[in-house]
Amino acid sequence: MAHQSLSITSLGFQGDGISAEGIFVPLTLPGEVVQADVHKDRADLLDIITASPDRTDPVCRHFSRCGGCALQHWEINAYSAWKRDLVISLLSKAGLETQIDPILTTPPHSRRRVGLHAKRINGPKGAFRVELGFKMRKSWDQVRIEECPVADPRIVAALPSLTELAKALFEHPKSAPILNVTVSETGLDIDIRGVERSKSGGLSADGRMQIAMTASAADFARVTLSDEIQYMARAPQVRFGRAIVDLPFGPFLQASPKSEADMVRLVTQAVAGAKKVADLFCGSGTFTFPLAEQAVVYAADGAAGAVGALKSAMGRVSGLKTITAEVRDLYRRPMLAAEMNGFDAIVFDPPRAGAEDQAREIALSAVKRVVAVSCNPQTFIRDVRILTEAGFSLDKVTPIDQFLWSGHVELVGVLSR
């Protein structure tokens, strides 16, 4: 360990400053001179000797300790420009020169789903209390959260009730509960993971009663534990286009309604005029239902619960073109090139691993338009290069800043041939 004065020249992909010597220093900005404790290629910030003119006061009291946000100390326009430049650099290095549209950023106080870690803190004579929070920076410990300028205010307001709910989850000494909280149209949906099963197979009757009483008093929509309903006053629902969809257990849902709306607009504009569209990795219908306002849609996803929710919602909405939905593991059984005959466009929005095999089938098909939605620029580049090498042109890419003040960036790419 050594104290050093370091000049920060750039930022890494996770938002940590990088010195001229290649040392990563969190919570610093380009152009700053800082004093730091250096440990090989990483350092802890001690003091800022020369601050960047773009440095600003963080909006959250937990910033710098909480691992959720990395860049609250950076003026928003400079921060957004860095994210867009990051996309330009990554695509350029991969030989993908294209139009990069302005970044679309989600506002504060709008994230509708968070994962809260519950921690038991023991007191005298078997008494204990529970704290809810997020993981600390570079640590397995956690920060107790009292505010969160990223999250929907309804989640923050529910923290006392969620803390009370978590007290029932520590019957097994190895339990490490995570409360995945989603804001739905009908109230909060809480999906609990990380609770070890007791010899009896689950929570005691007292534990289940405590959850039900707390959830009822807080007017939560639903509480599930390992895909089993512990309490439900009403089905948690979201709106996709004209459809109202009941959320499956532990659903995938875009974190920000603003970012979801931006993605839907970009996707539907890109395939305008198409009469038949495939929506691959469709989830519960984020793109399926808006697409069906203008085209016949084939929707496929490996998550049976998500596809089941999509199918149920199909029966409750009118005025759409035909939707055919299928549970299909697109990693083991991608949609084949031959199956794409007659389709005018393909939309695919895979998990972080991307969709390499599916991209290869699209490349072999006669489809003329493709929209690639991605939460991982590296796998996006890999999959898109498969398409461009098969004759597609990458017409444009739009960066989406769905996870505000983080190093994370999402992409919507439009391809044609």
Secondary structure, DSSP 8 states (H G I E B T S, - for coil): -EEEEEEEEEE-TTS-EEETTS-EETT--TT-EEEEEEETTEEEEEEEEE--TTB---S-TTBTTBSS-S-TTB-HHHHHHHHHHHHHHHHHHTT---EE---EE--TT-B-EEEEEEEEEE-GGG-EEEEEEEEBTTSSSEEE-S--SSB-HHHHHTHHHHHHHHGGG-SSTT---EEEEEEETTEEEEEEE-----TTSS--HHHHHHHHHHHHHHT-SEEEETTEEEEESS--EEEETTEEEE--SS----S-HHHHHHHHHHHHHHTTT-SEEEEES-TTTTTHHHHTTTSEEEEEES-HHHHHHHHHHHTT--S---EEEEE--TTTS---GGGGTT-SEEEE---TT--HHHHHHHHHS---EEEEEES-HHHHHHHHHHHHTTT-EEEEEEEEE-STTSS--EEEEEEE-
